[in-house]
Amino acid sequence: MIRAGNTSRWYVLAAALTACAGCAVGPDYQRPTTPTPTQITRQPLASTAGSASGVSQQWSSNEAIAKTWWEVFGSDALNRRVQRALAHNPDLDAATAALKQAQENVAAQRATFFPSAQLNYSPSRQRDAVGTLAPTLTSNATYYTLHTAQLNISYAPDVFGLNRRTVESLQAQADNQRYQLEAARLTLAANVVNAAIQEASLRSQIEATQAVIDAQTKALTILHAQAKLGYASGLDVAAQESALAQARQSLPPLEKQLEQNRDLLAVLCGDTPDQAGAPEFDLEHLTLPVSLPQAVPSQLITQRPDVRAAEESVHDASAQVGVALANRLPQFTLSGAYGGSSTSFTHMFTDNNVFWTLAGSVSQTVFDFGALKHKQRSAEAALQQSAAQYRGVVLGAFQNVADTLYAIDSDARALAAADDAEKAASRTLTLTQKQQQLGYVNVLTLINAQQAFQQARISRVQAQAARLSDTAALIQALGGGGRVRWCRTERFALRRGAAPDFSSA
């Protein structure tokens, strides 16, 4: 049995080491200083971001972003696509597994705060040498089976915080992975939204181009008939054939982009390209949020997951400095063993067959050619590097938001101008058709009016899609949602069927 006097000394030593473990060497983490501008843009933006087709967007300080922010575009098909992507995208699956791995590493390291225990049982069959050595057993048996069982317990008191700093580092890495997962979800949702908007834009452009091709084909047929009767010249026919060929030439690139965009949507949703399905997005079925959240610089740092991930990298580097410093200080270990050994399995812990040990050790590196010192300096340099990278990420976030705000303001003005240009081109084409029917202008003038209207219509579609895409980009730049739902949206007035009938010639 263990004597009370001996065990009391060990208890006192263990208590003293535990009391010393109240502090951890190395710097305690503090968020690095970052620029704190009073506003994102150089000058305050107008309260209303332009107006076109009866739609204007306003900045609202009370407007926040919903967790399912893509619902503000008012498309059930888009909602289904985003939800499927979030459920089946392999990149998200990989990011989720990486987070799980990091969390398990934290749990494994936390176990070092407690003693570890191991049970050991070792049976052996032996024969003692009887020529020069006497048998070691009291029974003088030459052949015997020896049963040995013991419990080993070891504990490393965290005197200088080595384990705590290691856990702190691993926890920061896990938090970094968590924010990276949030960033991946946000990026994936934004990519699906942008792909859906691009599909809608391409379909509208293809429809506009096809309408022009049909109209110019009809005009060419009429010109051939007029040429036979002497009312049109060969030059008029050749000009119309050239215009038709140019219109047809512009169609295949748009169709190629549409097919490739459908492949992208399928892969984002975790499907193969052959599972893309039929196109399902149209600009007239997408809504534009008319109330936009106002970017607040002080909140941006806590809202964007990429900024939070970069901050956790700084936290990790800070903890690693503590780990490097603790490795230069003495390391303490307490260990004990209790067991029994006997030639009979049932008598291992009876009579005098019990044995035990208590041990303590202290290790201190005395000379290592400066290895530990340089590792500490390396950790300190890594902390400076991560802090600088964090500031760079913050600056990039401010730039990203500012660029998007300027883009939205510019998009509104561009869409208003494109809308006016399309209306003007439509009126010009209608008047030109009437004048051509009355013989006041030739067919070349009509062709020019047709081409001008085609370009104006396509430009309006592209400007409309850019405004939707940049609205989604603003949500992404602000870090996604999770707070208050957006509530007000407005549909674009696409004026389907409003294009003039420019097939007459």
Secondary structure, 3 states (H helix, E strand, C coil): CCCHHHHHHHHHHHHHHHHHCCCCCCCCCCCCCCCCCCCCCCCCCCCEEEEECCEEEEEECCCCCCCCHHHHHCCHHHHHHHHHHHHHCHHHHHHHHHHHHHHHHHHHHHHHHCCEEEEEEEEEEEECCCCCCCCCCCCCCCEEEEEEEEEEEEECCCCCCHHHHHHHHHHHHHHHHHHHHHHHHHHHHHHHHHHHHHHHHHHHHHHHHHHHHHHHHHHHHHHHHHHHHCCCCHHHHHHHHHHHHHHHHCHHHHHHHHHHHHHHHHHHCCCCHHHCCCCCCCHHHCEEECEEECCCHHHHHHHCHHHHHHHHHHHHHHHHHHHHHHCCCCEEEEEEEEEEEECCHHHCCCCCCEEEEEEEEEECCCCCCCHHHHHHHHHHHHHHHHHHHHHHHHHHHHHHHHHHHHHHHHHHHHHHHHHHHHHHHHHHHHHHHHHHHHCCCCHHHHHHHHHHHHHHHHHHHHHHHHHHHHHHHHHHHCCCCCCCCCCCEEECCCCCCCCCCCCCC
